[in-house]
Amino acid sequence: MVFFFDKGLLGMGNILFFSGVTLTIGFKSSLQFFMKRQNFKGSISFGVGFFFLLIGWPIVGMILEAYGFIVLFSGFWPTLAVFLQKIPIMGWVLQQPYIRSVCSVC
């Protein structure tokens, strides 16, 4: 738990996240994704959160990064929900009435 808010480890995680996205979809596509007009709010929030991590404010940085991550990848949540419904046991659980009432995307 002590290392959870370590700025060095969090910084390395962010660098690995960006490099993973870049290696997965390519440099040009990742640059276009982060620079889209509709993704500016998420990109700026993620960048400011990374800055706060580097200057030593990990809690504020993680909150801003989490918000930026949710805003950036909000278009993928419906796709993820469809994918999870196709997994044998997980799909059955997600299709239960009490789960469907909580999760409107599923």
Summary of the structure (lengths in Angstrom):
residues: 106
radius of gyration: 16.7
end to end distance: 32.7
largest distance: 46.3
contacts: 268
relative contact order: 0.10
helix: 85%
strand: 0%
